[in-house]
Each structure stands twice: as structure tokens, then as C-alpha cells.
Amino acid sequence: MAKLASLPIAAVEALQRWALAKVELVAGEAVSRRHWIKAGELVGTVDPADIPYVALALHFKCQIWTGDKRLRAGLAANGFNGTMDTAEV
């Protein structure tokens, strides 16, 4: 990673520590059943592996940052417009 970023290893490690300090783990049980059900309805036919991300977005009332065009199109077709890509960030 340091080589790709053209940064010293110490700098990359510092950035990793900073980024991980911002991460909050959320247990699946903390997300309401209705959000899991709604997420399944929204994304189940597109890619079931994305259900947890959509459930979390519904739970936290936030957008999903993704470059997955198929996911974005599938969610939009199902009435969920809470996605953005890197160009929109």
C-alpha cells in the first residue's frame, strides 16, 4: 500500500490508525427487523450480499457510497435513491 501511495510505511500506518479510529462496528442485531426486511426487498434481486449495507443505510438514515453501477441502478429501480459514487462525494 505504501508503494502504491508513494508514501513512507510509517505514514501509511498512521493513516490506517486514523481511519480505523473512525470505524464503528455495528452488530446485525442492532438493526431493526423492518430495516432488514426492507433491505431485502430493495436489493434481494440485485445482489443479496449487499443487503447488510442497505439495512445499515436505512438504520442510520444515510447514503451508500458505492461504485457498483448495477447496485445503484437496481436500488433506484426499487425506489431507493440513497446512493452516491466517488464523483458525487
C-alpha positions as CSV (number, residue, x, y, z in Angstrom):
1,M,0.0,0.0,0.0
2,A,2.8,2.4,0.8
3,K,4.4,1.7,-2.5
4,L,1.2,2.4,-4.4
5,A,0.6,5.6,-2.5
6,S,4.3,6.6,-2.8
7,L,4.3,7.2,1.0
8,P,6.6,6.0,3.7
9,I,5.4,3.0,5.6
10,A,5.1,5.0,8.8
11,A,2.8,7.5,7.1
12,V,0.5,4.7,5.7
13,E,0.4,3.1,9.2
14,A,-0.6,6.4,10.7
15,L,-3.3,6.9,8.1
16,Q,-4.6,3.4,8.8
17,R,-4.8,4.1,12.5
18,W,-6.6,7.3,11.9
19,A,-9.1,5.7,9.6
20,L,-9.7,2.7,11.9
21,A,-10.3,5.0,14.8
22,K,-13.3,6.4,12.9
23,V,-14.8,2.9,12.3
24,E,-17.7,1.9,14.5
25,L,-18.7,-1.7,14.3
26,V,-22.5,-2.4,14.5
27,A,-23.9,-5.8,15.4
28,G,-26.6,-7.0,13.0
29,E,-28.9,-7.4,15.9
30,A,-28.8,-3.6,16.4
31,V,-30.5,-3.0,13.1
32,S,-34.3,-3.4,13.3
33,R,-36.0,-6.3,11.7
34,R,-38.0,-3.9,9.5
35,H,-34.8,-2.5,8.0
36,W,-33.5,-6.0,7.2
37,I,-36.8,-6.8,5.5
38,K,-36.9,-3.6,3.6
39,A,-33.2,-4.0,2.5
40,G,-34.1,-7.5,1.3
41,E,-36.9,-6.1,-0.7
42,L,-34.8,-3.4,-2.2
43,V,-31.7,-5.3,-3.1
44,G,-32.5,-9.0,-2.9
45,T,-32.8,-9.5,-6.7
46,V,-29.8,-7.3,-7.4
47,D,-27.1,-8.8,-5.1
48,P,-28.2,-10.4,-1.8
49,A,-24.6,-9.8,-0.5
50,D,-25.4,-6.1,-0.3
51,I,-28.4,-6.5,2.0
52,P,-26.4,-5.7,5.1
53,Y,-25.1,-2.4,3.6
54,V,-28.6,-1.3,2.7
55,A,-30.0,-2.3,6.1
56,L,-27.3,-0.2,7.8
57,A,-28.1,2.8,5.5
58,L,-31.8,2.5,6.3
59,H,-31.0,2.2,10.1
60,F,-28.6,5.2,10.1
61,K,-30.6,7.2,7.5
62,C,-27.5,7.7,5.4
63,Q,-26.4,7.1,1.9
64,I,-24.3,4.3,0.5
65,W,-21.1,5.3,-1.2
66,T,-20.5,2.7,-4.0
67,G,-19.1,2.4,-7.5
68,D,-21.3,-0.6,-8.2
69,K,-23.5,0.6,-11.1
70,R,-25.6,-2.5,-11.1
71,L,-26.4,-2.0,-7.4
72,R,-27.2,1.7,-7.8
73,A,-29.5,1.0,-10.8
74,G,-31.3,-1.9,-9.0
75,L,-31.8,0.2,-5.9
76,A,-33.1,3.2,-7.9
77,A,-35.5,0.9,-9.8
78,N,-36.8,-0.2,-6.5
79,G,-37.3,3.3,-5.2
80,F,-34.1,3.7,-3.1
81,N,-32.1,6.7,-4.2
82,G,-29.7,6.8,-1.2
83,T,-26.5,6.0,-3.1
84,M,-23.6,8.1,-4.3
85,D,-20.5,7.4,-6.2
86,T,-17.0,8.8,-5.9
87,A,-17.7,11.7,-8.3
88,E,-20.6,12.8,-6.0
89,V,-18.6,12.7,-2.8
